[in-house]
Amino acid sequence: MGTQQIRNGKGHRAYRRKQAALKRRTARENLPCGWGSDYGCGELIDTTLPHTDPMSFTADHPTALANGGHLVKQDLSPFHRRCNSMKGDVAPVEIWAAT
Ligand SMILES: [Zn+2]
């Protein structure tokens, strides 16, 4: 079963709810970006930015779906869109496993 199938399935609605809840919490509690200062960010996220903005809010899975992470049962972390994509592109999985 591919990621696309999961995204379109029942679990995706639960995921969207969880994502929306995290976004509200990020705004309320001023949660910093999960891409920490060690990686060059850790800044606050403006949740009012449009989703096309590189600094807009995204909810990140600690374990990428492609690496077998569960869509819904994980705790999500707030990330800038920019940082989420940098993490995906640059960080090898080993970095996270080693901490
Ligand atoms: Zn960031």
Backbone and ligand atoms as CSV (ligand in chain L), in Angstrom:
chain,resi,resn,atom,element,x,y,z
A,1,MET,N,N,0.848,-1.201,0.000
A,1,MET,CA,C,0.000,0.000,0.000
A,1,MET,C,C,0.876,1.241,0.000
A,2,GLY,N,N,0.679,2.096,-0.983
A,2,GLY,CA,C,1.530,3.271,-1.113
A,2,GLY,C,C,1.061,4.434,-0.263
A,3,THR,N,N,1.921,5.417,-0.145
A,3,THR,CA,C,1.597,6.611,0.637
A,3,THR,C,C,0.361,7.317,0.086
A,4,GLN,N,N,0.259,7.370,-1.217
A,4,GLN,CA,C,-0.857,8.059,-1.849
A,4,GLN,C,C,-2.183,7.453,-1.385
A,5,GLN,N,N,-2.180,6.151,-1.316
A,5,GLN,CA,C,-3.382,5.440,-0.896
A,5,GLN,C,C,-3.734,5.777,0.554
A,6,ILE,N,N,-2.722,5.868,1.398
A,6,ILE,CA,C,-2.949,6.201,2.801
A,6,ILE,C,C,-3.508,7.621,2.902
A,7,ARG,N,N,-2.941,8.522,2.156
A,7,ARG,CA,C,-3.353,9.927,2.226
A,7,ARG,C,C,-4.825,10.096,1.845
A,8,ASN,N,N,-5.270,9.290,0.936
A,8,ASN,CA,C,-6.646,9.435,0.467
A,8,ASN,C,C,-7.627,8.623,1.304
A,9,GLY,N,N,-7.112,7.840,2.213
A,9,GLY,CA,C,-7.970,6.938,2.962
A,9,GLY,C,C,-8.515,7.549,4.239
A,10,LYS,N,N,-9.103,6.710,5.028
A,10,LYS,CA,C,-9.767,7.114,6.257
A,10,LYS,C,C,-8.798,7.785,7.233
A,11,GLY,N,N,-7.577,7.260,7.303
A,11,GLY,CA,C,-6.598,7.795,8.235
A,11,GLY,C,C,-6.253,9.240,7.968
A,12,HIS,N,N,-6.425,9.650,6.728
A,12,HIS,CA,C,-6.027,11.003,6.379
A,12,HIS,C,C,-6.891,12.045,7.078
A,13,ARG,N,N,-8.166,11.726,7.263
A,13,ARG,CA,C,-9.030,12.692,7.946
A,13,ARG,C,C,-8.602,12.869,9.403
A,14,ALA,N,N,-8.241,11.784,10.039
A,14,ALA,CA,C,-7.748,11.856,11.417
A,14,ALA,C,C,-6.445,12.656,11.449
A,15,TYR,N,N,-5.635,12.446,10.446
A,15,TYR,CA,C,-4.371,13.169,10.355
A,15,TYR,C,C,-4.614,14.668,10.206
A,16,ARG,N,N,-5.574,15.025,9.356
A,16,ARG,CA,C,-5.873,16.435,9.153
A,16,ARG,C,C,-6.364,17.082,10.451
A,17,ARG,N,N,-7.172,16.344,11.215
A,17,ARG,CA,C,-7.644,16.872,12.492
A,17,ARG,C,C,-6.477,17.122,13.433
A,18,LYS,N,N,-5.572,16.164,13.467
A,18,LYS,CA,C,-4.415,16.249,14.350
A,18,LYS,C,C,-3.510,17.416,13.938
A,19,GLN,N,N,-3.372,17.554,12.630
A,19,GLN,CA,C,-2.562,18.633,12.076
A,19,GLN,C,C,-3.169,19.992,12.454
A,20,ALA,N,N,-4.489,20.103,12.337
A,20,ALA,CA,C,-5.169,21.361,12.667
A,20,ALA,C,C,-5.034,21.666,14.152
A,21,ALA,N,N,-5.119,20.648,14.982
A,21,ALA,CA,C,-4.978,20.835,16.423
A,21,ALA,C,C,-3.573,21.317,16.762
A,22,LEU,N,N,-2.582,20.758,16.092
A,22,LEU,CA,C,-1.197,21.176,16.337
A,22,LEU,C,C,-0.984,22.618,15.882
A,23,LYS,N,N,-1.614,22.967,14.793
A,23,LYS,CA,C,-1.484,24.336,14.283
A,23,LYS,C,C,-2.057,25.330,15.303
A,24,ARG,N,N,-3.207,24.995,15.875
A,24,ARG,CA,C,-3.801,25.880,16.884
A,24,ARG,C,C,-2.885,25.981,18.105
A,25,ARG,N,N,-2.318,24.843,18.498
A,25,ARG,CA,C,-1.440,24.822,19.663
A,25,ARG,C,C,-0.151,25.599,19.387
A,26,THR,N,N,0.358,25.489,18.173
A,26,THR,CA,C,1.562,26.221,17.783
A,26,THR,C,C,1.331,27.726,17.899
A,27,ALA,N,N,0.146,28.169,17.452
A,27,ALA,CA,C,-0.185,29.592,17.519
A,27,ALA,C,C,-0.362,30.037,18.970
A,28,ARG,N,N,-1.021,29.197,19.767
A,28,ARG,CA,C,-1.363,29.574,21.137
A,28,ARG,C,C,-0.139,29.579,22.035
A,29,GLU,N,N,0.706,28.583,21.865
A,29,GLU,CA,C,1.841,28.400,22.774
A,29,GLU,C,C,3.166,28.870,22.173
A,30,ASN,N,N,3.096,29.457,20.977
A,30,ASN,CA,C,4.315,29.909,20.308
A,30,ASN,C,C,5.373,28.815,20.239
A,31,LEU,N,N,4.972,27.651,19.766
A,31,LEU,CA,C,5.916,26.543,19.643
A,31,LEU,C,C,6.925,26.857,18.536
A,32,PRO,N,N,8.207,26.589,18.788
A,32,PRO,CA,C,9.216,26.843,17.756
A,32,PRO,C,C,9.235,25.722,16.715
A,33,CYS,N,N,9.870,26.028,15.633
A,33,CYS,CA,C,10.064,25.052,14.563
A,33,CYS,C,C,10.839,23.842,15.085
A,34,GLY,N,N,10.408,22.653,14.684
A,34,GLY,CA,C,11.053,21.422,15.130
A,34,GLY,C,C,12.437,21.210,14.517
A,35,TRP,N,N,12.736,21.972,13.493
A,35,TRP,CA,C,14.069,21.949,12.890
A,35,TRP,C,C,14.912,22.873,13.754
A,36,GLY,N,N,15.524,22.300,14.778
A,36,GLY,CA,C,16.105,23.079,15.863
A,36,GLY,C,C,17.260,23.977,15.477
A,37,SER,N,N,17.724,24.758,16.448
A,37,SER,CA,C,18.798,25.712,16.181
A,37,SER,C,C,20.078,25.002,15.741
A,38,ASP,N,N,20.230,23.738,16.137
A,38,ASP,CA,C,21.387,22.965,15.678
A,38,ASP,C,C,21.426,22.870,14.159
A,39,TYR,N,N,20.229,22.943,13.578
A,39,TYR,CA,C,20.138,22.800,12.121
A,39,TYR,C,C,19.923,24.141,11.443
A,40,GLY,N,N,19.927,25.218,12.231
A,40,GLY,CA,C,19.816,26.544,11.637
A,40,GLY,C,C,18.439,27.150,11.707
A,41,CYS,N,N,17.546,26.595,12.540
A,41,CYS,CA,C,16.246,27.253,12.675
A,41,CYS,C,C,15.818,27.308,14.139
A,42,GLY,N,N,14.751,26.613,14.501
A,42,GLY,CA,C,14.230,26.717,15.858
A,42,GLY,C,C,13.476,28.008,16.089
A,43,GLU,N,N,13.105,28.677,15.005
A,43,GLU,CA,C,12.384,29.946,15.092
A,43,GLU,C,C,10.887,29.702,15.260
A,44,LEU,N,N,10.171,30.750,15.702
A,44,LEU,CA,C,8.725,30.654,15.816
A,44,LEU,C,C,8.096,30.557,14.419
A,45,ILE,N,N,6.896,30.022,14.396
A,45,ILE,CA,C,6.190,29.830,13.131
A,45,ILE,C,C,4.943,30.705,13.120
A,46,ASP,N,N,4.805,31.504,12.074
A,46,ASP,CA,C,3.607,32.325,11.904
A,46,ASP,C,C,2.542,31.478,11.206
A,47,THR,N,N,1.568,31.030,11.998
A,47,THR,CA,C,0.571,30.102,11.439
A,47,THR,C,C,-0.450,30.803,10.544
A,48,THR,N,N,-0.352,32.131,10.437
A,48,THR,CA,C,-1.304,32.846,9.584
A,48,THR,C,C,-0.803,32.967,8.148
A,49,LEU,N,N,0.438,32.583,7.903
A,49,LEU,CA,C,0.974,32.681,6.546
A,49,LEU,C,C,0.261,31.697,5.626
A,50,PRO,N,N,0.106,32.051,4.360
A,50,PRO,CA,C,-0.500,31.121,3.399
A,50,PRO,C,C,0.405,29.907,3.191
A,51,HIS,N,N,-0.210,28.785,2.847
A,51,HIS,CA,C,0.559,27.540,2.771
A,51,HIS,C,C,1.599,27.561,1.665
A,52,THR,N,N,1.519,28.571,0.787
A,52,THR,CA,C,2.520,28.693,-0.273
A,52,THR,C,C,3.796,29.359,0.235
A,53,ASP,N,N,3.730,29.956,1.439
A,53,ASP,CA,C,4.899,30.658,1.974
A,53,ASP,C,C,5.894,29.649,2.540
A,54,PRO,N,N,7.185,29.807,2.232
A,54,PRO,CA,C,8.179,28.860,2.743
A,54,PRO,C,C,8.267,28.845,4.266
A,55,MET,N,N,7.806,29.919,4.922
A,55,MET,CA,C,7.860,29.979,6.377
A,55,MET,C,C,6.509,29.621,7.019
A,56,SER,N,N,5.594,29.089,6.237
A,56,SER,CA,C,4.280,28.732,6.772
A,56,SER,C,C,4.356,27.436,7.575
A,57,PHE,N,N,3.280,27.154,8.284
A,57,PHE,CA,C,3.217,26.001,9.174
A,57,PHE,C,C,3.053,24.686,8.407
A,58,THR,N,N,3.808,23.680,8.817
A,58,THR,CA,C,3.533,22.308,8.391
A,58,THR,C,C,3.670,21.418,9.620
A,59,ALA,N,N,3.006,20.287,9.592
A,59,ALA,CA,C,3.125,19.304,10.667
A,59,ALA,C,C,3.993,18.159,10.170
A,60,ASP,N,N,5.074,17.917,10.901
A,60,ASP,CA,C,6.035,16.919,10.457
A,60,ASP,C,C,5.876,15.623,11.225
A,61,HIS,N,N,6.054,14.519,10.534
A,61,HIS,CA,C,6.114,13.218,11.188
A,61,HIS,C,C,7.553,12.930,11.599
A,62,PRO,N,N,7.786,12.623,12.868
A,62,PRO,CA,C,9.139,12.277,13.298
A,62,PRO,C,C,9.708,11.130,12.469
A,63,THR,N,N,8.898,10.157,12.167
A,63,THR,CA,C,9.316,9.086,11.272
A,63,THR,C,C,8.571,9.256,9.959
A,64,ALA,N,N,9.315,9.517,8.910
A,64,ALA,CA,C,8.684,9.764,7.618
A,64,ALA,C,C,7.854,8.566,7.192
A,65,LEU,N,N,6.765,8.862,6.522
A,65,LEU,CA,C,5.887,7.783,6.063
A,65,LEU,C,C,6.654,6.811,5.180
A,66,ALA,N,N,7.573,7.367,4.413
A,66,ALA,CA,C,8.355,6.537,3.506
A,66,ALA,C,C,9.252,5.567,4.268
A,67,ASN,N,N,9.545,5.903,5.542
A,67,ASN,CA,C,10.391,5.038,6.354
A,67,ASN,C,C,9.559,4.129,7.264
A,68,GLY,N,N,8.284,4.045,6.972
A,68,GLY,CA,C,7.441,3.140,7.744
A,68,GLY,C,C,6.713,3.813,8.887
A,69,GLY,N,N,6.801,5.149,8.971
A,69,GLY,CA,C,6.108,5.870,10.029
A,69,GLY,C,C,4.607,5.793,9.859
A,70,HIS,N,N,3.894,5.738,10.944
A,70,HIS,CA,C,2.442,5.666,10.884
A,70,HIS,C,C,1.861,7.060,10.653
A,71,LEU,N,N,0.832,7.135,9.833
A,71,LEU,CA,C,0.261,8.428,9.457
A,71,LEU,C,C,-0.341,9.157,10.647
A,72,VAL,N,N,-1.015,8.455,11.526
A,72,VAL,CA,C,-1.803,9.110,12.563
A,72,VAL,C,C,-1.264,8.889,13.972
A,73,LYS,N,N,-0.678,7.722,14.216
A,73,LYS,CA,C,-0.354,7.368,15.592
A,73,LYS,C,C,0.908,8.023,16.132
A,74,GLN,N,N,1.579,8.831,15.328
A,74,GLN,CA,C,2.764,9.520,15.814
A,74,GLN,C,C,2.394,10.892,16.339
A,75,ASP,N,N,3.211,11.421,17.232
A,75,ASP,CA,C,3.078,12.820,17.605
A,75,ASP,C,C,3.709,13.652,16.497
A,76,LEU,N,N,3.010,14.682,16.104
A,76,LEU,CA,C,3.524,15.544,15.050
A,76,LEU,C,C,4.317,16.691,15.652
A,77,SER,N,N,5.262,17.220,14.895
A,77,SER,CA,C,6.022,18.393,15.317
A,77,SER,C,C,5.753,19.537,14.351
A,78,PRO,N,N,5.648,20.766,14.880
A,78,PRO,CA,C,5.493,21.908,13.980
A,78,PRO,C,C,6.803,22.215,13.260
A,79,PHE,N,N,6.721,22.460,11.987
A,79,PHE,CA,C,7.880,22.799,11.161
A,79,PHE,C,C,7.490,23.904,10.202
A,80,HIS,N,N,8.441,24.764,9.868
A,80,HIS,CA,C,8.258,25.629,8.713
A,80,HIS,C,C,8.216,24.738,7.469
A,81,ARG,N,N,7.470,25.145,6.487
A,81,ARG,CA,C,7.446,24.386,5.226
A,81,ARG,C,C,8.864,24.242,4.686
A,82,ARG,N,N,9.601,25.334,4.723
A,82,ARG,CA,C,10.984,25.356,4.247
A,82,ARG,C,C,11.838,24.317,4.973
A,83,CYS,N,N,11.705,24.298,6.311
A,83,CYS,CA,C,12.546,23.424,7.125
A,83,CYS,C,C,12.133,21.968,6.959
A,84,ASN,N,N,10.836,21.750,6.813
A,84,ASN,CA,C,10.346,20.392,6.608
A,84,ASN,C,C,10.936,19.808,5.329
A,85,SER,N,N,10.987,20.627,4.292
A,85,SER,CA,C,11.518,20.106,3.037
A,85,SER,C,C,13.032,19.966,3.110
A,86,MET,N,N,13.701,20.846,3.845
A,86,MET,CA,C,15.162,20.696,4.010
A,86,MET,C,C,15.477,19.423,4.772
A,87,LYS,N,N,14.693,19.177,5.797
A,87,LYS,CA,C,14.878,17.977,6.601
A,87,LYS,C,C,14.728,16.743,5.727
A,88,GLY,N,N,13.677,16.780,4.908
A,88,GLY,CA,C,13.412,15.635,4.042
A,88,GLY,C,C,14.506,15.439,3.013
A,89,ASP,N,N,15.049,16.552,2.514
A,89,ASP,CA,C,16.011,16.454,1.432
A,89,ASP,C,C,17.421,16.173,1.932
A,90,VAL,N,N,17.747,16.753,3.086
A,90,VAL,CA,C,19.144,16.783,3.500
A,90,VAL,C,C,19.467,15.770,4.587
A,91,ALA,N,N,18.605,15.692,5.615
A,91,ALA,CA,C,18.959,14.892,6.777
A,91,ALA,C,C,18.829,13.407,6.497
A,92,PRO,N,N,19.903,12.690,6.633
A,92,PRO,CA,C,19.774,11.240,6.527
A,92,PRO,C,C,19.039,10.702,7.750
A,93,VAL,N,N,18.380,9.604,7.593
A,93,VAL,CA,C,17.601,9.019,8.687
A,93,VAL,C,C,18.496,8.720,9.883
A,94,GLU,N,N,19.752,8.415,9.602
A,94,GLU,CA,C,20.677,8.033,10.664
A,94,GLU,C,C,20.840,9.126,11.726
A,95,ILE,N,N,20.734,10.386,11.309
A,95,ILE,CA,C,20.868,11.494,12.270
A,95,ILE,C,C,19.831,11.359,13.374
A,96,TRP,N,N,18.603,11.028,12.970
A,96,TRP,CA,C,17.516,10.963,13.936
A,96,TRP,C,C,17.643,9.701,14.786
A,97,ALA,N,N,18.082,8.641,14.175
A,97,ALA,CA,C,18.207,7.376,14.893
A,97,ALA,C,C,19.302,7.472,15.945
A,98,ALA,N,N,20.306,8.313,15.704
A,98,ALA,CA,C,21.481,8.376,16.566
A,98,ALA,C,C,21.249,9.204,17.825
A,99,THR,N,N,20.222,10.042,17.833
A,99,THR,CA,C,20.045,10.945,18.981
A,99,THR,C,C,19.354,10.250,20.147
L,1,ZN,ZN,ZN,12.073,26.322,10.737
